[in-house]
Structures are given as structure tokens and as C-alpha cells.
């Protein structure tokens, strides 16, 4: 079991033993992350009662969480059949990567164009440095995780990196679109992190170098190649036609 998922399970067990329930606002996130990291495996039948026991909650917030997760595509519910953990079909994964390509190349270009304006002004403003500082921290944390072999940390850090680039682009629309995709992006990344995690993470710094230099064309091209490589790697292992490992 990945270490991040293990820590989630340990926190849940501690809450149950100590008689303390997880806050309502965390239940949805805990279920989502347990799906992303395979604690709740695709195809697993889940019930409100079982999840309430697992997360130390009543059934009402669990029911509300399942509705949200069903809308996001993490859970499938059928009348009289209950709920099961979803799987991402290869064709849906391909669609997600296609949308990512459009959204994330746009964010990289916009971020680089904004950097160019900052450079022309003589010095970046305070907001720019705040966002850029967050990206530096994320990149450092990811580099450390790779160096220490803690690849289970990369899916969350990867999503944080791409959202931070969107923040740097200063486009509310692009940021909102990316946030809608964030959970699925993390799910796909987690499924393939042992195969492509290190290579994928190493591609982030060249993207940021292009953004920092204000080179919009190069930033866009590098981001496009980054998502394309992730798509090819994922589909080569998880599409129905992919050869068995």
C-alpha cells in the first residue's frame, strides 16, 4: 500500500479508536484519496454503512460525499445495486489527456507571456513572486521525493504544480477548468507513477525555465510534449490493446 494511503488509513483508525469522528468536510476528500491510491479498488462495492464505520462518521455526510464523487466520476451508483468504485476506461483517459493538452498548454503560454511582461517592467511584482515561490517549493519537494524514492508523494505534488502554473498564468477560467480535472489527473498519475513518475517530474523544470524566460512558444511546446508523453505512457500500459506486463 502506498505510504500516503497508509497514513490516511492510520488516521482513520486512530479516529475510530479514540472515539473522534473525522470532520464532515474531510470525509469526501478521504474517500476520494483512498480511491486515487487504490485503497478502495476499482469495481469494489461500497456501502454508506461500511464507509461510515471506516471513516468514523454518520451515514449522512458519507451519502453526500458519494453524490459528489459520483458527479466527479469516482463512484458509480445504480438503483437497487448500490455504489461501486469506478474505473477510468482507456477512451475516457484519452479524452482527459486531450482536454489537459488544451488547458495546460494555454496556461503555460499565458504564464510565459505574463513573465515577459514582468521582465519588461523591470522586476516582477509581489503577486508574481508569491506564486513563483510556491512553485519553487513544490519542485523542491518533488525532487526530494524522487531522490528518496518516495514516488507516492508525486501525484499530489504534480497536481499542485500544474495548478500553480495556472495561478501564475492569472486566468480564472483556465484555473477553474484545471481544478475540475485535478482529481482525475491525480488518479491517472497515481496509477502510472511507478513507471513514469520520475521522468514526468523531471520535465517540470524545463517548462518553468521557459516560463521564467518569457518564451511563450517554448513553454507551450514543452507543456504539450509533457502531457503527450504522459498520455502515451498511460495508454501503453492501460489500454485494452496494451500487452500484459
N, C-alpha and C positions, 0 to 999 in steps of 0.2 A: 504494500500500500504506500503511495507517495507520502512523504513526510508532512506536507501541508494538509492533506486529507486526514492523516493520522492525528494531527493536532486538533482538527475540527472534531473528530470523534472523541478524543480525550476530554475536550472542553464540555462536550455534551454529556459524557459520562459523569464528569465532576458535578455538573449542574444537577443531574438526576440524583446522585448520591447525597449531595448537600441539600437537596430539597428546594434549590433555587431554579426557577424556570428561565430559559433564555428570553430576553426581551422580544416582544412581538415583532419589532422591526427587523430583528436579526434572523428570524425563522426562515423567511423567504430566501435570504442570502445563504444561510447554511444549507438548505436543501439544494439550491442551485449549485453551490460549490461542490457538494457531495456528488451531484450528477456529473459535473465537469471533470472531477478527478476519479470517477469510476467507483466511488463507494456505493452509490446507487447505480447499478449497471443498466445499460440499455435493455429493454424488454422486461425489467423487473416490475412485478405488480406491487403497487404501493397503496396503502390504505391510510385514511385520516387517523385512525386509532393507532396504528403502528408508528406512524411518523410523530404523532403527539407524544407517545412514550419515548421515542428515540431522542426527540429534541426538548423534552421536558416542558411540554406545552399543553394547552387545551386544544380541542379539535377545531374550534372556530378560526383562530389565526392560521392553522395549517390549511384549512379549507380555502381561506382567502389566498394563501400563498400558492396553492395548487392552481387556482384560477389564473393568477398572474403568470405562473410558469407554463401553463398550457397556452396562454396567449403568446408567450415568447417561443414556444416550440420545444420546451424541455420535457414536457409531460403530455401524454395523450389520454383523454378520458372518453369513455363510451358509456351510454346509458346501460345500466344493469350489469356492466362489466368492470366498473371501477377504473382506476388510473394505472398507467404503466409509464416507465421511463422511456422517453423517445430515443430513437437513433437518428443520426443525420444521414439520409440517403446520399449516395455519391452525387446524384444530379443536383440535390439541394446544396451540398457543399460547393459544387462547381458554381452554382448561382451566387452563393455568398462571396466566393472569391472574385467573381465578376463585379459584384457591387463594390467590394472592397477596392478593387483596382480603380474604379471611377472615383470613389470618395477619397481614397488616400493619396492618389496622385494629385488630386486637386488640392488637398491640404498641404502636401509637400511644396507644390508650386506656390501656393498663396503664402506659406511661411517664408519661402526664399524671397519672394517679392517684397514681403514686409521687411525682411532683413536688409534687402538692398536699400529700401527707403531709410531704414535706421542708419545704415552706413553713410548714406548721402547727407543725412542730417548732422553727421559728425560723431554721434555717440548714441547707442541705444537708450531708450527711456526706461524708467523704473519697472513698468509692467513687463516689458520685454525681458529684462534681466531676471525678474521673478520666475517667469515661465521657463526661461533658458536654464536657470539654476535647478529647477525641478527636473528637467531632462537630464542634466548632468548627474544628479543624484540617482536617477533611475538607471542610467547607463552604468554608473559605477556599481550599483547593486547587482545588476545583471552580469557584469564582468566578474564580480566576486563569486556569484553563484556558479558561473561556468568554471571558474578556476578551482572551486571547491567541489565540483561535481554535484551540486545541488540543483539539478535541472528542473525539479518540481517547482522551483520558485519562478521560473521563467514565464509560464503562461500569464500570470497576473502582471508581472513586470512588462511583458510585451504589450498587453492592453494599455497599461499606464503610459508606456512610451508613445504609442500611436495617438492616444487621447491628448497627451501633452503637445504633440506636434500640431494637432488640430487647434488646441488653445493658442499656440504660437501663431497659427495662421489667422487668428482673430475673425473666424467666421462662425457665427452662431448656428447657421444652417448645417454646415459641414460637421461641426461638433455634435449637434443633435443627432444627425444621421449615424455618425460613428458610435455614439453612445447606445443607439438602438441595436447595433450589431455587436457590441462589446462582449456580451455573454457568449454568443455563438463563436466569435473569434477566439475567445479563451478556450472554449470547448474543443474546437478544431486543433488549436495549438497544443493543448494538453494531450490529445490523442496521439500526436506525432512528435512530441517533444524529445523522446529518446533517439529519434532518427535525425531530426533536422534542427533541434533546439540550438546547438552550438553554432552551426552555420548561419541560421536565421538571425541569431542575436548579433553575430559579428557584422552583419550587413547594416546595422543601425548607425554605427559611427560614420561610415562614408555618406550616408544620407544626411546626417546632421552637418557634416563638413560642407556639403553642397549648399545646404540651407544657410549656414553661417556666412558663407562667402557671397550669398545673394544670387547664386547661379540657379535660376528657376528651371531651366531646361534640364540640367543635370540632376537636380533634386527630384524632378518629376520622373525622369528616366530610371533613376536608381530605385525610387519607390515602386515604380511599375515592375521592374525586374525582381524586386524583393517579394512582392505579392505573387508574381508569376512563379517564382521558384517554390514558394510555399504551396501554391496550388498544385504544381507538378509533383512535388514530393508527397503530398497528402493523397492525391488521386492515384498515384502509382502504387500505393500500399492499401488503399481502402476502396477503390472502385471494384465492381464485380469482376471485371476482366483482369484485375491485378493478380500476378502469380502469388501463390502462398509462400510465406517466409519459411 
